[in-house]
Structure formats: structure tokens, C-alpha cells
Amino acid sequence: MSNPTIPTPPQFVRTQYWHQLNDGRVQCDLCPRFCQLREGKRGACFVRAAYHGQIVLTSYGRSSGFCIDPIEKKPLNHFHPGSSVLSFGTAGCNLGCKFCQNWSISKSRQVDTLGSQAMPEQIAQAAKQHQCESIAFTYNDPVIFLEYARDTAMACRELGINSVAVSAGYVNPLPRKAFFEYMDAANIDLKAFTERFYRKVCLGQLAPVLDTLLYLKNETKVWFEITTLLIPNENDSVAEIEAMSRWVYDNLGANIPIHFSAFHPDFKMTDKPRTPPETLLRAREIAIKQGLHYVYVGNVHDVKGASTYCPHCHQRVIERDWYQLGDYQLSADGKCLHCGGDIDGRFTSSKKRFGRQRIPIRIGE
């Protein structure tokens, strides 16, 4: 519901997914939090607010910064390997993860966090100018700035540039469809595999995230991968990793890549130790035993655990040393050069080697 007669400040953009309540409040219907707001109040995400009886997006055209990264950093290992991606985010988040590794951005309640300004067309042109194959909505969850992300993705598609969403998948069905319509790839952050963890540690629910994964698999052509940050004694048990891996295999298939990443103490969870590399390797072995073909470890230096292997002949087809590609035995159409077997993903004939670079840039100034 929206009211086109209501004027808004220049930085505010009208949104679609909300409705008015009988007591004068406005309910945001973007995500499962269903924030019910009185005039002038912001939702849990910080960037959506009640203004003149409607929900507006307050961060349109404003970012916490722009940076060119390797696509493998998102992480996406099966989407244009070796290519560069223009990354940016805004502020705020609709989950409350106590372990947030990007908390200075995602948990920000300061408008001055959004120090960079750029409209969708400017971002698309910058990606083209810097020869990026993709842009990525990252650092904080892009579903909360759906309108900004969607318009930017549309502008990029007109220039042949891919759009990547790095998201926790915590979004309701109708806005989810609108959001992913213009996305080419996604990495979904599956925080854990218990409702207890989502309620206690993330202040959310597991079920909507699983529903998003099923939606991406069954109703879209979006290439997606999954990341789980393993936290000691919280979500790293053998039983939980087995259950998660079985669910992915049974519901999404053997060819969905999954990344197990190392936690470091941060934000409100500084009492936990860093994730031992052995925990990541154990999780990788468990997932492979459950039938998953592409299982990776992240945030640690492990060439074997970061490389891609053919599920048919088990030979290495993409070597990775951190984000640097090495030996590459994959054809342009995604076939193993050892045995001719298919490797799932989105590949091109161009063997790029962007590597471990991180290049901050300015747009729109």
C-alpha cells in the first residue's frame, strides 16, 4: 500500500510492503519482524521508518562506501571465478546477530555512516568503467534497502553487469520475489540449523530462511551458494552439521556450494574463542559424507578446503589460495578438463585473475 500524494524529503523513497493499523500505527511487511511503528519511528532495520502514515526507505542513494573485491570474497566460488565485483552496502540490519562481523555498518544507528552518495545509474556506470562483471549488495543485508538495490540491479542489467545479493534471506514472500527478480547470484547466510540459535543469538527465526532457500532453488534461476559461520559450542556440533547438510542435500540438491567460515570474537560475542581450523575441516568432511559435492572452508588459509574438485573424477579443477586462483582446469561451459564432467555454476571463457586486491573507490562525488 502506498499514498502518492504524500510528499517526502529528497532522501526518502516510498515503499510498497506495509499497511496501516487501526490504532494509527503502520506495520512494515517486508520481513518476518513485522515492525509496527508510530509516526517518526524507525524499524529494527533502522533504514525503514514511519513517515506521514506510510513506510519509507531513508537510505536510498546513500552508501557506507564502495570497494572493488574479488567475487570469491562474497563468497561465491562458482560464479564467474576470478572476476571483480563492485561491493557496497548501506546501514542497519533486520536481524540482531550478537556475533556480527560487520557490526560497525550493519548495526549502525548513525546516519553519517552513509557518507557516500550514488544513484543506481551512477553505480552501474562505475562498475562498467572499472570493468567489474558484477556488483554486490553486501556488508549489511540488502533486503532492507530493497528499492535501492532493485533499481541499481535494473540499471546494471541494462549494461550487462550482474547483480549479487549477500543476504541472510530473512524476508517475506512478496518482497522476496520483487527483490530476487533482478538478482543473478546470491550468497545466503544460513546462521545455524536450530530455531534456538536463531531466537537466542540472532533474534529471528530459522524457518523463513529455509523458505528463501527453497524459493531460490525451485522458483528462480538465481545462482546461489550458502555460508555458515561456525561458532564454538554454539552451532558447530557434529549433529547440527549433519542435519544441515542432509537438509541441503534432500531439499536443494548435491550441487549447491556451501562455505563453512571461521568466527572471530566481535560485537556482543567477545567471550567465544576463534573457530579452530579443525572444526571447519570436520564440518567439510561431514557435509561431503552427506553427499554434497562442493564444500569449502573460509576465513582460514587452506588451499585444499578452498579449491573446487570435480564430483565425477575428483580431480581439482579450480585451485584457490585465499582469493587468488591458481591451476584452472575448467572449460568455458563448465566442464572438467580431466574427465569432461559437468561442474555446476556460472562460468565464462575469460580466465580472469583479479586475486586478493581490495580497491576502495568513490562514486558520485
Residue, then its C-alpha position, 0 to 999 in steps of 0.5 A: m500500500s502506498n499514498p502518492t500524494i504524500p510528499t517526502p524529503p529528497q532522501f526518502v523513497r516510498t515503499q510498497y510492503w506495509h499497511q496501516l493499523n487501526d490504532g494509527r500505527v503502520q506495520c512494515d511487511l517486508c520481513p518476518r519482524f513485522c515492525q509496527l511503528r508510530e509516526g517518526k519511528r524507525g524499524a529494527c532495520f533502522v533504514r525503514a521508518a514511519y513517515h506521514g502514515q506510510i513506510v519509507l526507505t531513508s537510505y536510498g542513494r546513500s552508501s557506507g562506501f564502495c570497494i572493488d573485491p574479488i567475487e570469491k570474497k562474497p563468497l561465491n566460488h562458482f560464479h564467474p571465478g576470478s572476476s571483480v565485483l563492485s561491493f557496497g552496502t548501506a546501514g542497519c540490519n533486520l536481524g540482531c546477530k550478537f556475533c556480527q562481523n560487520w557490526s560497525i555498518s550493519k548495526s549502525r544507528q548513525v546516519d553519517t555512516l552513509g557518507s557516500q552518495a550514488m544513484p543506481e545509474q551512477i553505480a552501474q556506470a562505475a562498475k562498467q568503467h572499472q570493468c567489474e562483471s558484477i556488483a554486490f549488495t553486501y556488508n549489511d543485508p540488502v533486503i532492507f534497502l530493497e528499492y535501492a538495490r532493485d533499481t541499481a540491479m535494473a540499471c546494471r542489467e541494462l549494461g550487462i553487469n550482474s547483480v549479487a545479493v549477500s543476504a541472510g534471506y530473512v524476508n517475506p514472500l512478496p518482497r522476496k520475489a520483487f527483490f530476487e527478480y533482478m538478482d543473478a547470484a546470491n550468497i545466503d547466510l544460513k546462521a545455524f540449523t536450530e530455531r534456538f540459535y536463531r531466537k537466542v543469538c540472532l533474534g529471528q527465526l530459522a524457518p523463513v530462511l529455509d523458505t528463501l532457500l527453497y524459493l531460490k532453488n525451485e522458483t528462480k534461476v538465481w545462482f546461489e551458494i550458502t555460508t555458515l559461520l561456525i561458532p564454538n559450542e554454539n552451532d558447530s556440533v557434529a549433529e547440527i552439521e549433519a542435519m544441515s547438510r542432509w537438509v541441503y542435500d534432500n531439499l536443494g540438491a548435491n550441487i549447491p556450494i556451501h562455505f563453512s567460515a571461521f568466527h572471530p570474537d566481535f560485537k556482543m560475542t567477545d567471550k567465544p574463542r576463534t573457530p579452530p581450523e579443525t572444526l571447519l575441516r570436520a564440518r567439510e568432511i561431514a557435509i561431503k559424507q552427506g553427499l554434497h559435492y562442493v564444500y569449502v572452508g573460509n576465513v582460514h588459509d587452506v588451499k585444499g578446503a578452498s579449491t573446487y574438485c570435480p564430483h565425477c573424477h575428483q580431480r581439482v579443477i579450480e585451485r584457490d589460495w585465499y582469493q587468488l586462483g591458481d591451476y584452472q582446469l575448467s572449460a568455458d561451459g563448465k566442464c572438467l578438463h580431466c574427465g569432461g564432467d559437468i561442474d555446476g555454476r556460472f562460468t565464462s571463457s575469460k580466465k580472469r585473475f583479479g586475486r586478493q586486491r581490495i580497491p576502495i573507490r568513490i562514486g558520485e562525488 
